[in-house]
Amino acid sequence: MYDWQFADDALTAWARLRQASEAMEKVLETGLGKYNHATLTQIDVLGILSASKISVTPGAIASYTFSEQHSASALLSRMWRKGLIRKTRSMKAKPLPDTIDIPDSRQT
């Protein structure tokens, strides 16, 4: 890691914390790579789905992960292609939003 030093101590602390955070994320992603190359965000989504008592909509996933609706939808599509999640159409709502859950074989 680079030893950041700025004139403002708060900026120096922020830069070092950010750098440490990125290093920890890299270590976690490397370790999680053996689990179907899941990213931290994908692991977050799987955790949300595991903790949820009901199926969750893509809009709720976007809210939980602090991302835009289209970004969450793209993430969920990638996870669906990998077989990490299952998407189903709701017959109650119009215009029929998807609901997301974990396939039975992946539930913990």
TABELTA-V866140 format. One record per residue. N is the residue number from 1. RES is the residue in one letter. SS is DSSP state (alpha for helix, beta for strand, coil for the rest). PSI is psi in whole degrees, 0 to 359 (none if undefined). BURIAL is 1 if it has 9 or more other C-alpha atoms within 8 Angstrom, else 0. Layout:
N;RES;SS;PSI;BURIAL  N;RES;SS;PSI;BURIAL
//
This chain:
1;M;coil;147;0  2;Y;coil;138;0  3;D;coil;87;0  4;W;coil;138;0  5;Q;coil;114;0  6;F;coil;165;0  7;A;coil;325;0  8;D;coil;121;0  9;D;alpha;325;0  10;A;alpha;320;0  11;L;alpha;321;1  12;T;alpha;315;1  13;A;alpha;317;0  14;W;alpha;314;0  15;A;alpha;318;1  16;R;alpha;320;1  17;L;alpha;318;0  18;R;alpha;318;0  19;Q;alpha;318;1  20;A;alpha;320;0  21;S;alpha;315;0  22;E;alpha;323;0  23;A;alpha;319;0  24;M;alpha;320;0  25;E;alpha;319;1  26;K;alpha;317;0  27;V;alpha;315;0  28;L;alpha;316;1  29;E;alpha;323;1  30;T;alpha;316;0  31;G;alpha;325;0  32;L;alpha;349;1  33;G;coil;331;1  34;K;coil;347;0  35;Y;coil;68;0  36;N;coil;30;0  37;H;coil;44;0  38;A;coil;141;1  39;T;coil;170;1  40;L;alpha;321;1  41;T;alpha;320;0  42;Q;alpha;321;1  43;I;alpha;321;1  44;D;alpha;314;1  45;V;alpha;317;1  46;L;alpha;323;1  47;G;alpha;318;0  48;I;alpha;315;1  49;L;alpha;323;1  50;S;alpha;322;1  51;A;alpha;340;0  52;S;coil;137;0  53;K;coil;340;0  54;I;coil;169;0  55;S;coil;150;1  56;V;beta;144;1  57;T;beta;158;1  58;P;alpha;327;1  59;G;alpha;321;0  60;A;alpha;320;0  61;I;alpha;318;1  62;A;alpha;318;1  63;S;alpha;316;1  64;Y;alpha;325;0  65;T;coil;6;1  66;F;coil;44;0  67;S;coil;168;1  68;E;coil;155;0  69;Q;alpha;314;1  70;H;alpha;327;0  71;S;alpha;318;1  72;A;alpha;320;1  73;S;alpha;318;1  74;A;alpha;318;0  75;L;alpha;313;1  76;L;alpha;325;1  77;S;alpha;319;0  78;R;alpha;318;0  79;M;alpha;323;1  80;W;alpha;317;1  81;R;alpha;327;0  82;K;alpha;348;0  83;G;coil;14;0  84;L;coil;332;1  85;I;coil;169;1  86;R;beta;135;1  87;K;beta;134;1  88;T;beta;154;0  89;R;beta;137;0  90;S;coil;131;1  91;M;coil;351;0  92;K;coil;322;0  93;A;coil;151;0  94;K;coil;129;0  95;P;coil;47;0  96;L;coil;69;1  97;P;coil;153;1  98;D;beta;151;1  99;T;beta;148;1  100;I;beta;136;1  101;D;beta;177;1  102;I;coil;134;1  103;P;coil;149;1  104;D;alpha;323;0  105;S;alpha;344;0  106;R;alpha;352;0  107;Q;coil;143;0  108;T;coil;none;0
//
